[in-house]
Amino acid sequence: MTAPKLKAGGKKFWLEITENFTPSAGEALLLVEACRAIDRCDQLAAKDDPRSIAEHRMQAQLLSRLIGQLGIPNVTPATSSRGQAANKARWAGHERRS
């Protein structure tokens, strides 16, 4: 799977996920948006004005939702043990890369 045009943070996350899992087409779209949100968060974190801080907060919330929708095991540490088990079951059917 070819990585979309991303900056360092988004590209690192993309590679980490796609080296270990083969996402479906829908999951790949969510993954791209999560990577872009990571890049926007990185860019906004470098700014120190109130508008950028508020936008960073919104992007971080979006990122959290996207990662939750993907349900990738071991990416969302705040997930309950029941949620983690559901995530593992969901991704168990995916081709895991060695």
Stockholm file with secondary structure:
# STOCKHOLM 1.0

chainA/1-98         MTAPKLKAGGKKFWLEITENFTPSAGEALLLVEACRAIDRCDQLAAKDDPRSIAEHRMQAQLLSRLIGQLGIPNVTPATSSRGQAANKARWAGHERRS
#=GR chainA/1-98 SS CCCCSCCHHHHHHHHHHHTTBCCCHHHHHHHHHHHHHHHHHHHHHTCCSHHHHHHHHHHHHHHHHHHHHHTCTTTCTTSCHHHHHHHHHHHHTSCBCC
#=GC SS_cons        CCCCSCCHHHHHHHHHHHTTBCCCHHHHHHHHHHHHHHHHHHHHHTCCSHHHHHHHHHHHHHHHHHHHHHTCTTTCTTSCHHHHHHHHHHHHTSCBCC
//
